[in-house]
Amino acid sequence: MAERAVLVSVYPKGTPGERVDARLRELSGLVDAAGGEVMGVLTQAREQPDGGLGRGALDSLAEAVRAHQAGLVVFDQELKPSVLLNVQQAVGPDARVLDRTQVILDIFANRAHSREGRVQVELAQLKYLEPRLRGMRSLSRLGGGIGTRGPGETYLEMDRRKIHQRIVDLSRELDKVERQRQERRQRRSRTELPLVTLVGYTNVGKSTLYSRLTRRAQTAEDALFVTLDPTVRRIMLPEFGSALVSDTVGFVDRLPHHLVAAFRSTLVEVRDADLIVEVLSADRDFPVSLPEQVQVIDQTIRDLGISTTPRFRVYSQYDRVPDGTPSPSDGLPVSSMTGQGLRDLEAVLARRLAQQQRQETVRIDWGQKTAWDVLYRELVVLERRDEADGAVLVVRGSERAFHLLHGALDSNVFR
């Protein structure tokens, strides 16, 4: 049974109403994804919103909690320990007070399936809880999220020294996993297959698009943060050849920095990409507007330090766009449900990746076994003409691949 929740937004005076409404819609989606049910909303504009609700608003919140029989109070902003304590005392012991970060961590805890994902979630939760433990210990119901998943109250009984040691241990384990992932990436890089990475706001249809491109089943549902553990698969692009495509965790506005840091190995696929595909929801009913989706993608990519990586924009869920709507001029409309635009997308990917590689004509004698091995391991053969003592081939690949091929060749290269 879903837990009843009252949402709270304390925002600076002068903030546009549509911005407040958009953030509350997003928070409502987060609470729903975590297993809660929104029963009411309370907002207040203040000169210093970091101080939380005023006295009168706190009384109104307590009344709303009682009226809706709510067991949760969820704030749209991260709460200072002192503010959290004041709110908890005002609403009483029968309702837990959470902030947006705790809800996101709660969803992550529910979505993480791999050992790496679970380590990342626990590490992020502990880094969030550590500075708040003193205030939380005086409140018996604090610490758990929606459904009380994650470390929660278990860690409230531990002292700071033990918490800190657990953080150190988890960080070391995550570093070990990261080294193993790096080794896998290095082995993969030796195939010289270019990597295309899908990025976008959570729940815009990335995983469904990934499934259609790779023709492989991938978990996809109408929920936030379905994909936490990144997946990479090979695809064949027309008139190009093999490439790799990865799906990543969905982005979200104001993702806490310590959470981004904890999930660095999940997002590293974005840093390694040769081409980033920005997936935007064109659905007018999507709770986050297109400009806000673009802003979140841009900010996250800047935070990852990869702003120079080539990017291409896709407008997904186009089957939900009314007929007659002009096509976007800065991207490609697609629908994973109907198949609209998928072939065009494959053609665009092939063309963009080909622009990042170069093409040569080479001649290889039949007896040059090493050269043949390098050729079919590292490059894509576009044309081949067999002769009596060898073959003339038109091949495409990266600078590194041609360096390996030339090292194995004794004959001249014909351009």
C-alpha positions as CSV (number, residue, x, y, z in Angstrom):
1,M,0.0,0.0,0.0
2,A,1.4,3.4,-1.0
3,E,2.4,5.8,1.8
4,R,0.5,9.1,1.8
5,A,2.7,12.1,1.3
6,V,2.4,15.9,1.6
7,L,4.8,17.8,-0.7
8,V,6.5,21.1,0.4
9,S,8.3,23.7,-1.6
10,V,10.0,26.7,0.0
11,Y,11.3,28.9,-2.8
12,P,12.9,32.4,-3.1
13,K,10.5,35.3,-3.5
14,G,10.2,36.3,-7.2
15,T,10.5,32.7,-8.5
16,P,8.1,32.3,-11.5
17,G,5.1,30.2,-10.6
18,E,5.5,27.9,-13.6
19,R,9.0,27.1,-12.3
20,V,7.6,26.1,-8.9
21,D,4.9,24.1,-10.5
22,A,7.4,22.2,-12.7
23,R,9.6,21.3,-9.8
24,L,6.6,20.1,-7.8
25,R,5.5,17.9,-10.8
26,E,8.9,16.4,-10.9
27,L,8.9,15.8,-7.1
28,S,5.5,14.2,-7.4
29,G,6.9,11.8,-10.0
30,L,9.9,11.0,-7.7
31,V,7.6,10.2,-4.8
32,D,5.4,8.1,-7.0
33,A,8.4,6.2,-8.3
34,A,9.5,5.6,-4.7
35,G,6.1,4.1,-3.8
36,G,4.4,7.1,-2.3
37,E,1.0,8.8,-3.0
38,V,0.8,12.5,-3.1
39,M,-2.2,13.8,-1.1
40,G,-1.5,17.5,-0.7
41,V,1.0,20.3,-1.5
42,L,2.1,23.3,0.6
43,T,4.2,26.1,-0.8
44,Q,5.8,29.2,0.6
45,A,7.9,32.0,-0.9
46,R,10.6,33.4,1.5
47,E,13.5,35.7,1.4
48,Q,15.7,33.0,2.9
49,P,14.3,29.7,1.8
50,D,17.2,27.7,3.3
51,G,15.7,28.4,6.7
52,G,12.6,26.3,5.9
53,L,9.0,27.1,6.5
54,G,7.9,30.0,8.7
55,R,6.0,29.3,12.0
56,G,2.6,29.8,10.5
57,A,3.4,27.6,7.5
58,L,4.7,24.9,9.9
59,D,1.3,24.9,11.7
60,S,-0.5,24.6,8.3
61,L,1.8,21.7,7.4
62,A,1.0,19.9,10.6
63,E,-2.7,20.4,10.0
64,A,-2.4,19.0,6.4
65,V,-0.5,16.0,7.7
66,R,-3.3,15.2,10.1
67,A,-6.1,15.9,7.6
68,H,-4.6,13.6,5.0
69,Q,-3.4,11.0,7.5
70,A,0.0,11.4,5.8
71,G,3.0,9.3,6.9
72,L,5.4,11.4,4.8
73,V,6.4,15.0,4.4
74,V,8.7,15.5,1.4
75,F,10.5,18.8,0.7
76,D,11.6,19.9,-2.7
77,Q,15.0,21.0,-1.5
78,E,17.8,19.5,0.5
79,L,17.2,20.2,4.2
80,K,19.7,21.3,6.7
81,P,19.8,19.1,9.8
82,S,18.4,21.9,12.0
83,V,15.5,22.6,9.6
84,L,14.7,18.9,9.3
85,L,14.6,18.7,13.1
86,N,12.2,21.7,13.4
87,V,9.8,20.3,10.8
88,Q,9.8,16.8,12.4
89,Q,9.0,18.3,15.8
90,A,6.1,20.3,14.2
91,V,4.4,17.4,12.4
92,G,4.9,14.9,15.2
93,P,6.2,11.4,15.4
94,D,3.6,9.8,13.1
95,A,5.1,11.3,9.9
96,R,8.6,11.0,8.5
97,V,10.3,14.1,7.0
98,L,12.3,13.5,3.9
99,D,13.9,15.8,1.3
100,R,14.3,15.4,-2.4
101,T,17.7,13.9,-2.1
102,Q,16.5,11.1,0.2
103,V,13.7,10.3,-2.3
104,I,16.2,10.0,-5.1
105,L,18.4,7.8,-3.0
106,D,15.4,5.7,-2.1
107,I,14.6,5.1,-5.7
108,F,18.2,4.2,-6.5
109,A,18.2,1.7,-3.6
110,N,15.1,0.0,-5.1
111,R,16.5,0.1,-8.7
112,A,20.1,-1.1,-8.1
113,H,20.5,-4.8,-8.9
114,S,24.2,-5.3,-9.5
115,R,26.7,-5.4,-6.6
116,E,28.3,-2.2,-8.0
117,G,25.0,-0.5,-8.0
118,R,24.2,-1.5,-4.5
119,V,27.6,-0.3,-3.3
120,Q,27.1,3.0,-5.1
121,V,23.7,3.5,-3.4
122,E,24.9,2.7,0.1
123,L,27.9,5.0,-0.3
124,A,25.7,7.9,-1.4
125,Q,23.3,7.2,1.4
126,L,26.0,7.2,4.0
127,K,27.6,10.4,2.7
128,Y,24.2,12.0,2.9
129,L,23.4,10.7,6.4
130,E,26.8,11.2,8.1
131,P,26.5,15.0,8.7
132,R,22.8,14.6,9.8
133,L,23.3,11.8,12.4
134,R,23.3,14.0,15.5
135,G,19.9,15.5,14.8
136,M,18.5,12.2,13.5
137,R,19.3,10.3,16.7
138,S,16.8,12.3,18.6
139,L,14.0,11.4,16.2
140,S,13.0,7.8,16.2
141,R,11.5,7.7,12.8
142,L,14.1,9.5,10.8
143,G,16.6,7.8,8.6
144,G,14.4,5.5,6.5
145,G,13.1,6.5,3.1
146,I,9.8,5.7,1.6
147,G,9.3,2.0,2.5
148,T,12.4,2.4,4.8
149,R,14.8,1.0,2.2
150,G,18.5,1.6,2.5
151,P,20.8,2.0,5.6
152,G,18.2,4.1,7.4
153,E,17.8,3.4,11.1
154,T,20.5,0.7,11.1
155,Y,23.2,3.4,10.9
156,L,21.5,5.7,13.4
157,E,22.7,3.2,16.1
158,M,26.3,3.5,14.9
159,D,28.7,6.2,15.9
160,R,30.4,8.5,13.5
161,R,33.7,6.6,13.6
162,K,32.0,3.4,12.4
163,I,30.1,5.4,9.7
164,H,33.3,6.9,8.5
165,Q,35.0,3.5,8.3
166,R,32.1,2.1,6.4
167,I,32.4,4.9,3.9
168,V,36.1,4.3,3.5
169,D,35.5,0.5,2.9
170,L,32.8,1.1,0.4
171,S,34.9,3.7,-1.4
172,R,37.8,1.2,-1.7
173,E,35.4,-1.4,-3.0
174,L,34.0,1.0,-5.6
175,D,37.6,1.9,-6.7
176,K,38.3,-1.8,-7.2
177,V,35.2,-2.2,-9.3
178,E,36.1,1.0,-11.2
179,R,39.6,-0.5,-12.0
180,Q,37.9,-3.7,-13.3
181,R,35.5,-1.7,-15.4
182,Q,38.5,0.3,-16.8
183,E,40.2,-3.0,-17.7
184,R,37.0,-4.1,-19.6
185,R,36.9,-0.7,-21.4
186,Q,40.5,-1.1,-22.4
187,R,39.9,-4.6,-23.8
188,R,36.8,-3.2,-25.6
189,S,38.8,-0.3,-27.0
190,R,41.2,-2.7,-28.7
191,T,38.3,-3.7,-31.0
192,E,38.3,0.0,-32.1
193,L,34.5,0.0,-32.3
194,P,33.1,3.5,-31.7
195,L,30.8,4.1,-28.7
196,V,27.5,5.9,-28.9
197,T,26.0,6.7,-25.5
198,L,22.3,7.6,-24.9
199,V,21.7,10.3,-22.3
200,G,18.6,12.2,-21.2
201,Y,16.3,13.1,-18.5
202,T,15.0,10.1,-16.6
203,N,11.9,8.4,-18.1
204,V,12.1,10.0,-21.6
205,G,12.2,6.6,-23.3
206,K,16.0,6.0,-23.5
207,S,15.8,2.3,-22.5
208,T,13.0,1.6,-25.1
209,L,15.0,3.4,-27.8
210,Y,18.1,1.4,-26.7
211,S,16.1,-1.9,-27.1
212,R,15.0,-0.9,-30.6
213,L,18.5,0.0,-31.7
214,T,20.1,-3.1,-30.3
215,R,17.2,-5.4,-31.0
216,R,17.7,-6.8,-27.6
217,A,15.3,-6.8,-24.6
218,Q,16.1,-4.1,-22.1
219,T,14.2,-3.2,-18.9
220,A,11.9,-0.3,-19.8
221,E,8.9,0.9,-18.0
222,D,7.1,4.1,-17.2
223,A,9.1,4.9,-14.1
224,L,12.1,7.0,-13.0
225,F,15.7,5.7,-12.9
226,V,14.9,2.3,-14.3
227,T,18.4,2.0,-15.7
228,L,21.1,2.2,-13.0
229,D,23.6,-0.4,-14.2
230,P,25.0,0.7,-17.6
231,T,24.7,-1.7,-20.5
232,V,26.8,-1.8,-23.7
233,R,25.8,-3.8,-26.8
234,R,27.0,-4.1,-30.4
235,I,24.9,-2.9,-33.3
236,M,25.3,-2.9,-37.1
237,L,24.8,0.4,-38.8
238,P,23.9,0.5,-42.5
239,E,26.9,1.5,-44.7
240,F,29.1,1.8,-41.7
241,G,29.5,-1.5,-39.9
242,S,29.7,-2.4,-36.2
243,A,29.4,0.2,-33.3
244,L,28.7,0.0,-29.6
245,V,25.7,1.6,-27.9
246,S,25.3,2.2,-24.2
247,D,22.4,3.1,-22.1
248,T,23.0,5.1,-18.9
249,V,21.2,6.2,-15.7
250,G,18.7,9.0,-16.4
251,F,19.6,12.5,-15.5
252,V,17.5,14.7,-13.2
253,D,17.5,18.3,-12.2
254,R,19.7,19.3,-9.2
255,L,21.2,15.9,-8.8
256,P,23.4,16.2,-5.6
257,H,27.1,16.4,-6.3
258,H,27.9,13.6,-3.8
259,L,25.4,11.4,-5.6
260,V,27.0,12.2,-9.0
261,A,30.4,11.3,-7.5
262,A,29.2,8.0,-6.1
263,F,27.8,7.0,-9.5
264,R,30.9,8.1,-11.4
265,S,31.5,4.5,-12.8
266,T,27.9,4.4,-14.0
267,L,28.3,7.7,-15.8
268,V,31.8,6.9,-17.2
269,E,30.3,5.4,-20.3
270,V,29.3,9.0,-21.1
271,R,32.8,10.2,-20.8
272,D,34.1,7.5,-23.1
273,A,31.6,8.1,-25.8
274,D,32.6,9.0,-29.4
275,L,29.1,10.4,-29.9
276,I,26.5,11.4,-27.4
277,V,22.8,11.1,-28.3
278,E,20.6,13.5,-26.3
279,V,17.2,11.9,-25.9
280,L,14.5,14.5,-25.2
281,S,10.8,13.7,-24.6
282,A,8.6,15.5,-27.1
283,D,5.5,14.6,-25.2
284,R,3.7,17.8,-24.2
285,D,2.4,16.1,-21.0
286,F,6.0,15.1,-19.9
287,P,6.4,16.8,-16.5
288,V,9.7,18.5,-17.5
289,S,9.7,21.0,-20.3
290,L,12.0,20.7,-23.3
291,P,14.1,23.7,-22.3
292,E,14.5,22.3,-18.8
293,Q,15.5,18.8,-20.2
294,V,18.1,20.5,-22.3
295,Q,19.4,22.5,-19.4
296,V,19.8,19.4,-17.2
297,I,21.7,17.5,-19.9
298,D,24.0,20.5,-20.6
299,Q,24.7,20.9,-16.8
300,T,25.4,17.2,-16.3
301,I,27.7,17.0,-19.3
302,R,29.6,20.0,-18.0
303,D,29.9,18.4,-14.6
304,L,31.4,15.3,-16.2
305,G,33.9,17.5,-18.1
306,I,32.9,16.2,-21.6
307,S,31.5,19.3,-23.3
308,T,33.6,18.9,-26.4
309,T,32.3,15.4,-27.3
310,P,30.1,15.5,-30.4
311,R,26.4,15.4,-29.7
312,F,23.2,14.7,-31.6
313,R,19.6,15.4,-30.5
314,V,16.7,13.0,-30.7
315,Y,13.1,13.9,-29.9
316,S,11.5,10.7,-28.5
317,Q,8.0,9.6,-27.8
318,Y,6.9,11.4,-31.0
319,D,3.8,9.2,-31.3
320,R,2.4,11.3,-28.5
321,V,2.8,14.5,-30.5
322,P,-0.3,15.8,-32.3
323,D,-0.5,15.3,-36.0
324,G,0.6,18.4,-38.0
325,T,3.2,19.5,-35.5
326,P,6.3,20.8,-37.3
327,S,9.3,18.5,-37.0
328,P,12.1,19.9,-34.9
329,S,14.8,21.7,-36.8
330,D,17.6,20.8,-34.4
331,G,17.1,17.1,-34.1
332,L,15.4,13.9,-35.3
333,P,11.8,12.9,-34.3
334,V,11.6,9.2,-33.3
335,S,9.1,6.9,-31.8
336,S,10.3,3.6,-30.3
337,M,6.7,2.4,-30.2
338,T,5.8,2.9,-33.9
339,G,9.3,2.8,-35.3
340,Q,9.1,6.3,-36.7
341,G,12.6,7.7,-37.4
342,L,14.6,4.7,-36.3
343,R,16.1,4.0,-39.7
344,D,16.8,7.7,-40.1
345,L,18.5,7.6,-36.7
346,E,20.7,4.7,-37.7
347,A,21.7,6.5,-40.9
348,V,22.6,9.7,-38.9
349,L,24.7,7.6,-36.4
350,A,26.5,6.0,-39.3
351,R,27.2,9.3,-41.0
352,R,28.4,11.0,-37.8
353,L,30.6,8.2,-36.7
354,A,32.1,7.9,-40.3
355,Q,33.1,11.6,-40.1
356,Q,35.2,10.8,-37.0
357,Q,37.2,8.1,-38.9
358,R,39.3,8.1,-42.0
359,Q,39.4,5.9,-45.1
360,E,42.3,4.4,-47.1
361,T,42.9,2.0,-49.9
362,V,45.5,-0.7,-49.0
363,R,47.0,-3.7,-50.7
364,I,47.7,-6.9,-48.7
365,D,49.5,-10.0,-50.0
366,W,47.9,-13.3,-49.2
367,G,50.9,-14.3,-47.2
368,Q,50.8,-11.3,-44.8
369,K,48.9,-13.1,-42.1
370,T,49.6,-10.5,-39.4
371,A,48.2,-7.7,-41.6
372,W,45.1,-9.7,-42.4
373,D,44.6,-10.3,-38.7
374,V,44.9,-6.6,-37.9
375,L,42.6,-5.7,-40.8
376,Y,39.7,-7.8,-39.7
377,R,40.2,-7.1,-36.0
378,E,40.6,-3.4,-36.1
379,L,39.1,-1.9,-39.3
380,V,35.9,-2.0,-41.4
381,V,36.3,-3.3,-45.0
382,L,34.2,-1.2,-47.4
383,E,35.4,-2.7,-50.7
384,R,37.6,-5.6,-51.7
385,R,39.1,-6.6,-55.0
386,D,41.0,-9.9,-55.1
387,E,44.1,-10.4,-57.3
388,A,46.4,-13.3,-58.0
389,D,48.9,-12.5,-55.2
390,G,46.8,-10.4,-52.8
391,A,43.8,-8.1,-52.5
392,V,43.2,-4.3,-52.8
393,L,40.8,-3.1,-50.1
394,V,39.1,0.1,-49.1
395,V,39.0,0.2,-45.3
396,R,37.9,2.6,-42.6
397,G,39.0,3.0,-39.0
398,S,40.7,5.1,-36.4
399,E,44.2,6.5,-36.4
400,R,45.3,3.9,-34.0
401,A,43.9,1.1,-36.2
402,F,45.8,2.4,-39.2
403,H,49.0,2.7,-37.2
404,L,48.7,-1.0,-36.3
405,L,47.9,-2.0,-39.9
406,H,50.9,0.0,-41.4
407,G,53.1,-1.6,-38.8
408,A,52.1,-5.0,-40.2
409,L,52.4,-4.1,-43.8
410,D,55.5,-4.2,-46.1
411,S,53.7,-2.9,-49.2
412,N,52.9,0.6,-50.2
413,V,49.6,2.3,-49.4
414,F,47.5,3.6,-52.3
415,R,45.3,6.5,-51.4
